[in-house]
Amino acid sequence: MISIQNVTKSYGASKAVNNISLEIEKGEILGFLGPNGAGKTTMMKMITCFFPPTEGTIEVDGFNVFDQSFQVRELIGYLPEHNPLYLEMNVVDYLKFVADIRKISDKSGRIREIIELCGIGEMKSKLIGQLSKGYRQRVGLAQALIHNPPILILDEPTTGLDPNQIVEIRNLIKQLGQDKTVIFSTHILSEVKAIANRVTIINRGEIVADGSSEDLQNQASGTTKINLEIKVGGTNSVAEKLSAINGVSNVKTLNQSNENYEIQLDATGGSDPREEIFNLAVSNDWKLLEIHRDRMDLEDIFRSLTQ
């Protein structure tokens, strides 16, 4: 659906985007995740034909964003970070204006559909300047959807919204993602978890991770934390014996009270030493009170890749 090949965007000696390649398939809900200034907005503006890449190519459904920008714009609905609304117009008049620009044939019918889809029926006669930020975002989504594009691109769609408005916009985006390809950018981890089925982490203009949240967790550093609590009778070299297990490293005693040990260790190379830990406990007559495995969550992965 969208093919990005070796794309770089330079401003003088500075590279806002550096040699990015990405294939986005039909029906995906992809979240561009990255800190402020990572290159997310620049990438979106190139996909939506606002400016061309300095190097590389971007194609949308086979159309080049530089040479065939008109065809690309027909395929895309775009909501930029700063929602460009005419505050002095009411909602219906604004959508009529956008529909005229888009040359929609059944203008009235399409506006009714979009108003219902975006949940702005009660606000349709109000001036946009009188609407809350949440409803303005809904109107922005409505203008992006007016021509029924197969691709929806949203730049920081929940910025500045209150918690209730955030949930409403997220639910609407997930609903739209049922029959459209959706790309959205954010620096909010919970946003990606709630909406996306694929995460692309960008830092300093480069892709540093790409996949589902589960894929990224499985790939993250190859290290898993194992936490256990053991009751040991007498004097035992607990840490030393645990360290001897294949794939175990960095054994730490977090707390020791009499015969009870709280221990954390790393299992490297994708190994799962829990069965061997259990067997070791049995052979040494330890009482294994607790054992559980902690994988890096998306927040840990994000911090490790963008610091």
Phi and psi in degrees as GROMACS dihedral restraints (atoms count N, CA, C in turn):
[ dihedral_restraints ]
;  ai    aj    ak    al  type     phi  dphi    fc
    3     4     5     6     1  -126.9    20    10
    4     5     6     7     1   124.8    20    10
    6     7     8     9     1  -118.9    20    10
    7     8     9    10     1   119.4    20    10
    9    10    11    12     1  -115.5    20    10
   10    11    12    13     1   118.2    20    10
   12    13    14    15     1  -124.6    20    10
   13    14    15    16     1   113.1    20    10
   15    16    17    18     1    50.9    20    10
   16    17    18    19     1    48.3    20    10
   18    19    20    21     1   -88.4    20    10
   19    20    21    22     1   129.9    20    10
   21    22    23    24     1  -129.3    20    10
   22    23    24    25     1   139.1    20    10
   24    25    26    27     1  -124.9    20    10
   25    26    27    28     1   116.7    20    10
   27    28    29    30     1  -111.6    20    10
   28    29    30    31     1   144.2    20    10
   30    31    32    33     1  -123.1    20    10
   31    32    33    34     1    95.0    20    10
   33    34    35    36     1    65.8    20    10
   34    35    36    37     1  -127.2    20    10
   36    37    38    39     1   -85.0    20    10
   37    38    39    40     1    -8.7    20    10
   39    40    41    42     1   -91.8    20    10
   40    41    42    43     1   136.7    20    10
   42    43    44    45     1  -109.3    20    10
   43    44    45    46     1   109.3    20    10
   45    46    47    48     1   -73.1    20    10
   46    47    48    49     1   -34.0    20    10
   48    49    50    51     1  -132.3    20    10
   49    50    51    52     1   133.7    20    10
   51    52    53    54     1  -127.2    20    10
   52    53    54    55     1   100.8    20    10
   54    55    56    57     1    55.6    20    10
   55    56    57    58     1    52.4    20    10
   57    58    59    60     1   -90.4    20    10
   58    59    60    61     1   134.1    20    10
   60    61    62    63     1  -127.1    20    10
   61    62    63    64     1   135.2    20    10
   63    64    65    66     1  -159.8    20    10
   64    65    66    67     1   138.1    20    10
   66    67    68    69     1  -115.4    20    10
   67    68    69    70     1   123.7    20    10
   69    70    71    72     1  -114.4    20    10
   70    71    72    73     1   120.8    20    10
   72    73    74    75     1   -90.5    20    10
   73    74    75    76     1   158.8    20    10
   75    76    77    78     1   -59.4    20    10
   76    77    78    79     1   134.2    20    10
   78    79    80    81     1    88.7    20    10
   79    80    81    82     1    -3.0    20    10
   81    82    83    84     1   -77.7    20    10
   82    83    84    85     1   148.4    20    10
   84    85    86    87     1  -112.0    20    10
   85    86    87    88     1   102.0    20    10
   87    88    89    90     1  -105.8    20    10
   88    89    90    91     1   129.9    20    10
   90    91    92    93     1  -105.2    20    10
   91    92    93    94     1   117.7    20    10
   93    94    95    96     1   -79.9    20    10
   94    95    96    97     1   111.4    20    10
   96    97    98    99     1  -112.6    20    10
   97    98    99   100     1   132.1    20    10
   99   100   101   102     1  -177.8    20    10
  100   101   102   103     1   160.0    20    10
  102   103   104   105     1   -66.8    20    10
  103   104   105   106     1   165.9    20    10
  105   106   107   108     1   -57.3    20    10
  106   107   108   109     1   135.3    20    10
  108   109   110   111     1    82.9    20    10
  109   110   111   112     1    11.0    20    10
  111   112   113   114     1   -76.5    20    10
  112   113   114   115     1   -20.9    20    10
  114   115   116   117     1   116.4    20    10
  115   116   117   118     1     6.9    20    10
  117   118   119   120     1   -64.4    20    10
  118   119   120   121     1   -50.7    20    10
  120   121   122   123     1   -64.7    20    10
  121   122   123   124     1   -40.1    20    10
  123   124   125   126     1   -58.9    20    10
  124   125   126   127     1   -43.2    20    10
  126   127   128   129     1   -62.0    20    10
  127   128   129   130     1   -43.3    20    10
  129   130   131   132     1   -66.6    20    10
  130   131   132   133     1   -38.4    20    10
  132   133   134   135     1   -67.8    20    10
  133   134   135   136     1   -30.0    20    10
  135   136   137   138     1   -72.5    20    10
  136   137   138   139     1   -40.4    20    10
  138   139   140   141     1   -62.7    20    10
  139   140   141   142     1   -36.4    20    10
  141   142   143   144     1   -92.2    20    10
  142   143   144   145     1    12.9    20    10
  144   145   146   147     1    73.1    20    10
  145   146   147   148     1    18.3    20    10
  147   148   149   150     1   -69.6    20    10
  148   149   150   151     1   -37.0    20    10
  150   151   152   153     1  -155.1    20    10
  151   152   153   154     1   154.9    20    10
  153   154   155   156     1   -83.4    20    10
  154   155   156   157     1   158.6    20    10
  156   157   158   159     1   -69.4    20    10
  157   158   159   160     1   153.4    20    10
  159   160   161   162     1   -71.0    20    10
  160   161   162   163     1   -39.1    20    10
  162   163   164   165     1  -138.6    20    10
  163   164   165   166     1   155.8    20    10
  165   166   167   168     1    88.9    20    10
  166   167   168   169     1  -179.9    20    10
  168   169   170   171     1  -133.2    20    10
  169   170   171   172     1   148.6    20    10
  171   172   173   174     1  -129.0    20    10
  172   173   174   175     1   127.9    20    10
  174   175   176   177     1  -124.4    20    10
  175   176   177   178     1   138.4    20    10
  177   178   179   180     1  -118.6    20    10
  178   179   180   181     1   112.3    20    10
  180   181   182   183     1    52.9    20    10
  181   182   183   184     1    37.2    20    10
  183   184   185   186     1    89.7    20    10
  184   185   186   187     1    -6.9    20    10
  186   187   188   189     1   -97.9    20    10
  187   188   189   190     1   134.3    20    10
  189   190   191   192     1   -79.6    20    10
  190   191   192   193     1   132.7    20    10
  192   193   194   195     1   -67.6    20    10
  193   194   195   196     1   -20.0    20    10
  195   196   197   198     1   -91.9    20    10
  196   197   198   199     1   -49.5    20    10
  198   199   200   201     1   -83.5    20    10
  199   200   201   202     1   -24.9    20    10
  201   202   203   204     1  -130.9    20    10
  202   203   204   205     1    48.7    20    10
  204   205   206   207     1   -65.4    20    10
  205   206   207   208     1   -31.7    20    10
  207   208   209   210     1   -62.7    20    10
  208   209   210   211     1   -45.5    20    10
  210   211   212   213     1   -64.2    20    10
  211   212   213   214     1   -38.1    20    10
  213   214   215   216     1   -64.8    20    10
  214   215   216   217     1   -43.8    20    10
  216   217   218   219     1   -63.0    20    10
  217   218   219   220     1   -30.5    20    10
  219   220   221   222     1   -65.9    20    10
  220   221   222   223     1   -26.7    20    10
  222   223   224   225     1   -89.8    20    10
  223   224   225   226     1   -11.3    20    10
  225   226   227   228     1  -120.4    20    10
  226   227   228   229     1   137.0    20    10
  228   229   230   231     1  -108.2    20    10
  229   230   231   232     1   131.4    20    10
  231   232   233   234     1  -128.1    20    10
  232   233   234   235     1   127.6    20    10
  234   235   236   237     1  -115.9    20    10
  235   236   237   238     1   103.0    20    10
  237   238   239   240     1   -71.6    20    10
  238   239   240   241     1   168.7    20    10
  240   241   242   243     1   -59.7    20    10
  241   242   243   244     1   -43.4    20    10
  243   244   245   246     1   -99.5    20    10
  244   245   246   247     1   100.7    20    10
  246   247   248   249     1   -61.7    20    10
  247   248   249   250     1   112.6    20    10
  249   250   251   252     1   -83.9    20    10
  250   251   252   253     1    78.8    20    10
  252   253   254   255     1  -104.5    20    10
  253   254   255   256     1   154.7    20    10
  255   256   257   258     1   -94.8    20    10
  256   257   258   259     1   102.5    20    10
  258   259   260   261     1   -65.8    20    10
  259   260   261   262     1   -23.2    20    10
  261   262   263   264     1   -85.9    20    10
  262   263   264   265     1    -3.8    20    10
  264   265   266   267     1   -97.6    20    10
  265   266   267   268     1   150.1    20    10
  267   268   269   270     1   -82.2    20    10
  268   269   270   271     1   169.0    20    10
  270   271   272   273     1   -61.4    20    10
  271   272   273   274     1   -47.7    20    10
  273   274   275   276     1   -64.3    20    10
  274   275   276   277     1   -44.1    20    10
  276   277   278   279     1   -62.6    20    10
  277   278   279   280     1   -38.4    20    10
  279   280   281   282     1   -64.5    20    10
  280   281   282   283     1   -43.7    20    10
  282   283   284   285     1   -68.7    20    10
  283   284   285   286     1   -32.0    20    10
  285   286   287   288     1   -64.4    20    10
  286   287   288   289     1   -41.7    20    10
  288   289   290   291     1   -59.3    20    10
  289   290   291   292     1   -46.5    20    10
  291   292   293   294     1   -66.1    20    10
  292   293   294   295     1   -39.7    20    10
  294   295   296   297     1   -63.8    20    10
  295   296   297   298     1   -37.1    20    10
  297   298   299   300     1   -63.3    20    10
  298   299   300   301     1   -44.0    20    10
  300   301   302   303     1   -61.3    20    10
  301   302   303   304     1   -40.2    20    10
  303   304   305   306     1   -81.1    20    10
  304   305   306   307     1    -4.0    20    10
  306   307   308   309     1    57.0    20    10
  307   308   309   310     1    47.4    20    10
  309   310   311   312     1   -73.5    20    10
  310   311   312   313     1   129.5    20    10
  312   313   314   315     1   -72.3    20    10
  313   314   315   316     1   -57.9    20    10
  315   316   317   318     1   -91.7    20    10
  316   317   318   319     1    74.6    20    10
  318   319   320   321     1   -61.5    20    10
  319   320   321   322     1   -50.2    20    10
  321   322   323   324     1   -62.8    20    10
  322   323   324   325     1   -43.9    20    10
  324   325   326   327     1   -63.2    20    10
  325   326   327   328     1   -42.9    20    10
  327   328   329   330     1   -67.5    20    10
  328   329   330   331     1   -38.4    20    10
  330   331   332   333     1   -64.2    20    10
  331   332   333   334     1   -40.0    20    10
  333   334   335   336     1   -60.8    20    10
  334   335   336   337     1   -44.1    20    10
  336   337   338   339     1   -61.1    20    10
  337   338   339   340     1   -44.9    20    10
  339   340   341   342     1   -69.2    20    10
  340   341   342   343     1   -38.7    20    10
  342   343   344   345     1   -61.2    20    10
  343   344   345   346     1   -41.4    20    10
  345   346   347   348     1   -68.6    20    10
  346   347   348   349     1   -45.0    20    10
  348   349   350   351     1   -59.9    20    10
  349   350   351   352     1   -41.8    20    10
  351   352   353   354     1   -89.8    20    10
  352   353   354   355     1    -0.6    20    10
  354   355   356   357     1    66.3    20    10
  355   356   357   358     1    41.6    20    10
  357   358   359   360     1  -119.6    20    10
  358   359   360   361     1    21.8    20    10
  360   361   362   363     1   -59.0    20    10
  361   362   363   364     1   -41.3    20    10
  363   364   365   366     1   -71.0    20    10
  364   365   366   367     1   -15.5    20    10
  366   367   368   369     1  -107.2    20    10
  367   368   369   370     1     2.4    20    10
  369   370   371   372     1   -62.5    20    10
  370   371   372   373     1   -26.1    20    10
  372   373   374   375     1   -97.7    20    10
  373   374   375   376     1    -1.6    20    10
  375   376   377   378     1   -86.0    20    10
  376   377   378   379     1   152.4    20    10
  378   379   380   381     1   -66.9    20    10
  379   380   381   382     1   139.0    20    10
  381   382   383   384     1   -59.7    20    10
  382   383   384   385     1   -34.0    20    10
  384   385   386   387     1   -64.9    20    10
  385   386   387   388     1   -17.0    20    10
  387   388   389   390     1   -92.8    20    10
  388   389   390   391     1    -4.8    20    10
  390   391   392   393     1   -83.8    20    10
  391   392   393   394     1   155.1    20    10
  393   394   395   396     1   -70.8    20    10
  394   395   396   397     1   165.4    20    10
  396   397   398   399     1   -59.4    20    10
  397   398   399   400     1   -38.3    20    10
  399   400   401   402     1   -61.9    20    10
  400   401   402   403     1   -43.7    20    10
  402   403   404   405     1   -71.5    20    10
  403   404   405   406     1   -31.8    20    10
  405   406   407   408     1   -63.6    20    10
  406   407   408   409     1   -38.5    20    10
  408   409   410   411     1   -63.8    20    10
  409   410   411   412     1   -38.0    20    10
  411   412   413   414     1   -64.2    20    10
  412   413   414   415     1   -39.9    20    10
  414   415   416   417     1   -65.5    20    10
  415   416   417   418     1   -39.4    20    10
  417   418   419   420     1   -60.6    20    10
  418   419   420   421     1   -41.3    20    10
  420   421   422   423     1   -64.2    20    10
  421   422   423   424     1   -38.7    20    10
  423   424   425   426     1   -60.9    20    10
  424   425   426   427     1   -43.8    20    10
  426   427   428   429     1   -66.5    20    10
  427   428   429   430     1   -32.5    20    10
  429   430   431   432     1   -70.4    20    10
  430   431   432   433     1   -24.9    20    10
  432   433   434   435     1  -100.0    20    10
  433   434   435   436     1    -5.5    20    10
  435   436   437   438     1   -57.8    20    10
  436   437   438   439     1   -33.4    20    10
  438   439   440   441     1   -96.9    20    10
  439   440   441   442     1    13.0    20    10
  441   442   443   444     1    54.7    20    10
  442   443   444   445     1    55.6    20    10
  444   445   446   447     1   -75.9    20    10
  445   446   447   448     1   150.9    20    10
  447   448   449   450     1   -77.5    20    10
  448   449   450   451     1   -13.6    20    10
  450   451   452   453     1  -124.7    20    10
  451   452   453   454     1   134.0    20    10
  453   454   455   456     1  -122.8    20    10
  454   455   456   457     1   126.5    20    10
  456   457   458   459     1  -121.4    20    10
  457   458   459   460     1   122.1    20    10
  459   460   461   462     1  -126.5    20    10
  460   461   462   463     1   122.1    20    10
  462   463   464   465     1  -100.9    20    10
  463   464   465   466     1   110.5    20    10
  465   466   467   468     1    50.1    20    10
  466   467   468   469     1    59.6    20    10
  468   469   470   471     1   -68.4    20    10
  469   470   471   472     1   -17.3    20    10
  471   472   473   474     1  -111.3    20    10
  472   473   474   475     1    10.3    20    10
  474   475   476   477     1   -59.9    20    10
  475   476   477   478     1   129.9    20    10
  477   478   479   480     1    82.5    20    10
  478   479   480   481     1     3.3    20    10
  480   481   482   483     1   -89.9    20    10
  481   482   483   484     1   154.9    20    10
  483   484   485   486     1   -80.5    20    10
  484   485   486   487     1   167.7    20    10
  486   487   488   489     1   -55.0    20    10
  487   488   489   490     1   -40.4    20    10
  489   490   491   492     1   -66.3    20    10
  490   491   492   493     1   -41.8    20    10
  492   493   494   495     1   -65.5    20    10
  493   494   495   496     1   -36.7    20    10
  495   496   497   498     1   -60.6    20    10
  496   497   498   499     1   -46.8    20    10
  498   499   500   501     1   -61.4    20    10
  499   500   501   502     1   -41.8    20    10
  501   502   503   504     1   -62.8    20    10
  502   503   504   505     1   -45.5    20    10
  504   505   506   507     1   -67.8    20    10
  505   506   507   508     1   -39.5    20    10
  507   508   509   510     1   -59.8    20    10
  508   509   510   511     1   -45.4    20    10
  510   511   512   513     1   -62.9    20    10
  511   512   513   514     1   -38.4    20    10
  513   514   515   516     1   -65.9    20    10
  514   515   516   517     1   -41.7    20    10
  516   517   518   519     1   -63.5    20    10
  517   518   519   520     1   -42.0    20    10
  519   520   521   522     1   -63.3    20    10
  520   521   522   523     1   -37.7    20    10
  522   523   524   525     1   -64.2    20    10
  523   524   525   526     1   -43.7    20    10
  525   526   527   528     1   -64.9    20    10
  526   527   528   529     1   -31.3    20    10
  528   529   530   531     1   -70.0    20    10
  529   530   531   532     1    -6.9    20    10
  531   532   533   534     1   -69.7    20    10
  532   533   534   535     1   -26.9    20    10
  534   535   536   537     1  -135.1    20    10
  535   536   537   538     1    14.6    20    10
  537   538   539   540     1  -135.3    20    10
  538   539   540   541     1   155.7    20    10
  540   541   542   543     1   -82.2    20    10
  541   542   543   544     1   125.7    20    10
  543   544   545   546     1  -121.1    20    10
  544   545   546   547     1   129.9    20    10
  546   547   548   549     1  -122.1    20    10
  547   548   549   550     1   126.3    20    10
  549   550   551   552     1  -135.5    20    10
  550   551   552   553     1   150.9    20    10
  552   553   554   555     1  -109.7    20    10
  553   554   555   556     1   150.7    20    10
  555   556   557   558     1  -164.9    20    10
  556   557   558   559     1   158.9    20    10
  558   559   560   561     1  -113.7    20    10
  559   560   561   562     1    11.3    20    10
  561   562   563   564     1  -103.6    20    10
  562   563   564   565     1   117.1    20    10
  564   565   566   567     1   -63.0    20    10
  565   566   567   568     1   -40.8    20    10
  567   568   569   570     1   -62.8    20    10
  568   569   570   571     1   -28.1    20    10
  570   571   572   573     1   -62.7    20    10
  571   572   573   574     1   -46.4    20    10
  573   574   575   576     1   -65.1    20    10
  574   575   576   577     1   -44.6    20    10
  576   577   578   579     1   -60.1    20    10
  577   578   579   580     1   -38.0    20    10
  579   580   581   582     1   -78.1    20    10
  580   581   582   583     1   -27.8    20    10
  582   583   584   585     1  -115.9    20    10
  583   584   585   586     1   -45.8    20    10
  585   586   587   588     1   -83.4    20    10
  586   587   588   589     1   147.7    20    10
  588   589   590   591     1  -104.0    20    10
  589   590   591   592     1     0.1    20    10
  591   592   593   594     1  -147.4    20    10
  592   593   594   595     1   140.0    20    10
  594   595   596   597     1  -122.1    20    10
  595   596   597   598     1   128.7    20    10
  597   598   599   600     1  -118.9    20    10
  598   599   600   601     1   113.5    20    10
  600   601   602   603     1   -92.6    20    10
  601   602   603   604     1   125.2    20    10
  603   604   605   606     1  -114.5    20    10
  604   605   606   607     1   134.9    20    10
  606   607   608   609     1  -142.6    20    10
  607   608   609   610     1   127.7    20    10
  609   610   611   612     1    52.7    20    10
  610   611   612   613     1    41.6    20    10
  612   613   614   615     1    81.4    20    10
  613   614   615   616     1     5.3    20    10
  615   616   617   618     1  -127.7    20    10
  616   617   618   619     1   149.4    20    10
  618   619   620   621     1   -78.3    20    10
  619   620   621   622     1   123.3    20    10
  621   622   623   624     1  -109.1    20    10
  622   623   624   625     1   -11.8    20    10
  624   625   626   627     1  -163.5    20    10
  625   626   627   628     1   149.2    20    10
  627   628   629   630     1  -155.0    20    10
  628   629   630   631     1   129.8    20    10
  630   631   632   633     1   153.2    20    10
  631   632   633   634     1  -176.6    20    10
  633   634   635   636     1   -71.4    20    10
  634   635   636   637     1   163.8    20    10
  636   637   638   639     1   -56.7    20    10
  637   638   639   640     1   -40.9    20    10
  639   640   641   642     1   -65.7    20    10
  640   641   642   643     1   -42.1    20    10
  642   643   644   645     1   -59.2    20    10
  643   644   645   646     1   -44.6    20    10
  645   646   647   648     1   -65.0    20    10
  646   647   648   649     1   -37.2    20    10
  648   649   650   651     1   -65.1    20    10
  649   650   651   652     1   -39.8    20    10
  651   652   653   654     1   -68.6    20    10
  652   653   654   655     1   -32.5    20    10
  654   655   656   657     1   -83.8    20    10
  655   656   657   658     1   -20.1    20    10
  657   658   659   660     1   -61.1    20    10
  658   659   660   661     1   106.0    20    10
  660   661   662   663     1    59.0    20    10
  661   662   663   664     1    -7.3    20    10
  663   664   665   666     1    70.4    20    10
  664   665   666   667     1    12.8    20    10
  666   667   668   669     1  -118.5    20    10
  667   668   669   670     1   133.5    20    10
  669   670   671   672     1  -119.2    20    10
  670   671   672   673     1   137.6    20    10
  672   673   674   675     1   -88.3    20    10
  673   674   675   676     1   131.6    20    10
  675   676   677   678     1  -114.6    20    10
  676   677   678   679     1   125.5    20    10
  678   679   680   681     1  -111.3    20    10
  679   680   681   682     1   133.9    20    10
  681   682   683   684     1  -144.6    20    10
  682   683   684   685     1   154.8    20    10
  684   685   686   687     1  -124.8    20    10
  685   686   687   688     1   126.6    20    10
  687   688   689   690     1  -128.3    20    10
  688   689   690   691     1   139.0    20    10
  690   691   692   693     1  -104.2    20    10
  691   692   693   694     1   118.7    20    10
  693   694   695   696     1  -112.5    20    10
  694   695   696   697     1   129.7    20    10
  696   697   698   699     1   -87.7    20    10
  697   698   699   700     1   127.1    20    10
  699   700   701   702     1    76.1    20    10
  700   701   702   703     1  -160.2    20    10
  702   703   704   705     1   -95.8    20    10
  703   704   705   706     1   121.9    20    10
  705   706   707   708     1  -136.8    20    10
  706   707   708   709     1   145.4    20    10
  708   709   710   711     1   -87.5    20    10
  709   710   711   712     1    74.1    20    10
  711   712   713   714     1   -61.0    20    10
  712   713   714   715     1   -54.6    20    10
  714   715   716   717     1   -60.5    20    10
  715   716   717   718     1   -40.4    20    10
  717   718   719   720     1   -64.3    20    10
  718   719   720   721     1   -42.4    20    10
  720   721   722   723     1   -69.8    20    10
  721   722   723   724     1   -37.8    20    10
  723   724   725   726     1   -66.4    20    10
  724   725   726   727     1   -37.9    20    10
  726   727   728   729     1   -64.6    20    10
  727   728   729   730     1   -22.8    20    10
  729   730   731   732     1   -77.3    20    10
  730   731   732   733     1   -11.6    20    10
  732   733   734   735     1   -71.6    20    10
  733   734   735   736     1   136.1    20    10
  735   736   737   738     1   -60.9    20    10
  736   737   738   739     1   129.0    20    10
  738   739   740   741     1    89.5    20    10
  739   740   741   742     1    -2.9    20    10
  741   742   743   744     1   -98.3    20    10
  742   743   744   745     1   135.7    20    10
  744   745   746   747     1  -145.6    20    10
  745   746   747   748     1   167.9    20    10
  747   748   749   750     1    53.4    20    10
  748   749   750   751     1    55.3    20    10
  750   751   752   753     1   -78.8    20    10
  751   752   753   754     1   123.6    20    10
  753   754   755   756     1  -121.6    20    10
  754   755   756   757     1   134.2    20    10
  756   757   758   759     1   -89.8    20    10
  757   758   759   760     1   109.1    20    10
  759   760   761   762     1   -79.8    20    10
  760   761   762   763     1   -33.6    20    10
  762   763   764   765     1  -158.1    20    10
  763   764   765   766     1   142.4    20    10
  765   766   767   768     1  -137.5    20    10
  766   767   768   769     1   125.5    20    10
  768   769   770   771     1  -135.1    20    10
  769   770   771   772     1   109.5    20    10
  771   772   773   774     1    55.6    20    10
  772   773   774   775     1  -113.6    20    10
  774   775   776   777     1   -97.2    20    10
  775   776   777   778     1     0.3    20    10
  777   778   779   780     1   -94.2    20    10
  778   779   780   781     1   131.9    20    10
  780   781   782   783     1  -120.7    20    10
  781   782   783   784     1   131.2    20    10
  783   784   785   786     1  -106.2    20    10
  784   785   786   787     1   121.0    20    10
  786   787   788   789     1  -130.1    20    10
  787   788   789   790     1   142.1    20    10
  789   790   791   792     1  -123.5    20    10
  790   791   792   793     1   137.9    20    10
  792   793   794   795     1  -140.4    20    10
  793   794   795   796     1   161.5    20    10
  795   796   797   798     1  -101.6    20    10
  796   797   798   799     1   134.5    20    10
  798   799   800   801     1  -108.4    20    10
  799   800   801   802     1   115.9    20    10
  801   802   803   804     1  -101.6    20    10
  802   803   804   805     1   164.3    20    10
  804   805   806   807     1    66.5    20    10
  805   806   807   808     1    23.7    20    10
  807   808   809   810     1    77.4    20    10
  808   809   810   811     1     9.1    20    10
  810   811   812   813     1   -75.6    20    10
  811   812   813   814     1   155.4    20    10
  813   814   815   816     1  -128.3    20    10
  814   815   816   817     1    95.7    20    10
  816   817   818   819     1   -87.6    20    10
  817   818   819   820     1    13.6    20    10
  819   820   821   822     1   -62.5    20    10
  820   821   822   823     1   -38.6    20    10
  822   823   824   825     1   -64.3    20    10
  823   824   825   826     1   -41.8    20    10
  825   826   827   828     1   -66.3    20    10
  826   827   828   829     1   -35.3    20    10
  828   829   830   831     1   -63.6    20    10
  829   830   831   832     1   -42.5    20    10
  831   832   833   834     1   -62.0    20    10
  832   833   834   835     1   -45.5    20    10
  834   835   836   837     1   -63.6    20    10
  835   836   837   838     1   -38.2    20    10
  837   838   839   840     1   -63.1    20    10
  838   839   840   841     1   -41.3    20    10
  840   841   842   843     1   -63.1    20    10
  841   842   843   844     1   -42.4    20    10
  843   844   845   846     1   -63.9    20    10
  844   845   846   847     1   -45.9    20    10
  846   847   848   849     1   -67.0    20    10
  847   848   849   850     1   -25.1    20    10
  849   850   851   852     1  -101.6    20    10
  850   851   852   853     1     5.4    20    10
  852   853   854   855     1    61.2    20    10
  853   854   855   856     1    35.5    20    10
  855   856   857   858     1   -87.0    20    10
  856   857   858   859     1   151.6    20    10
  858   859   860   861     1  -100.1    20    10
  859   860   861   862     1   112.7    20    10
  861   862   863   864     1   -85.2    20    10
  862   863   864   865     1   102.5    20    10
  864   865   866   867     1   -82.7    20    10
  865   866   867   868     1   -30.5    20    10
  867   868   869   870     1  -159.3    20    10
  868   869   870   871     1   143.0    20    10
  870   871   872   873     1  -151.9    20    10
  871   872   873   874     1   129.6    20    10
  873   874   875   876     1  -151.5    20    10
  874   875   876   877     1   155.2    20    10
  876   877   878   879     1  -106.1    20    10
  877   878   879   880     1   134.7    20    10
  879   880   881   882     1  -114.7    20    10
  880   881   882   883     1   120.9    20    10
  882   883   884   885     1   -93.5    20    10
  883   884   885   886     1   155.0    20    10
  885   886   887   888     1   -61.4    20    10
  886   887   888   889     1   130.9    20    10
  888   889   890   891     1   -87.6    20    10
  889   890   891   892     1   177.7    20    10
  891   892   893   894     1   -61.8    20    10
  892   893   894   895     1   -33.3    20    10
  894   895   896   897     1   -64.5    20    10
  895   896   897   898     1   -43.9    20    10
  897   898   899   900     1   -61.9    20    10
  898   899   900   901     1   -43.7    20    10
  900   901   902   903     1   -62.5    20    10
  901   902   903   904     1   -45.3    20    10
  903   904   905   906     1   -60.0    20    10
  904   905   906   907     1   -46.1    20    10
  906   907   908   909     1   -63.5    20    10
  907   908   909   910     1   -42.7    20    10
  909   910   911   912     1   -67.0    20    10
  910   911   912   913     1   -27.6    20    10
  912   913   914   915     1   -93.3    20    10
  913   914   915   916     1   -16.2    20    10
  915   916   917   918     1  -119.2    20    10
  916   917   918   919     1     1.8    20    10
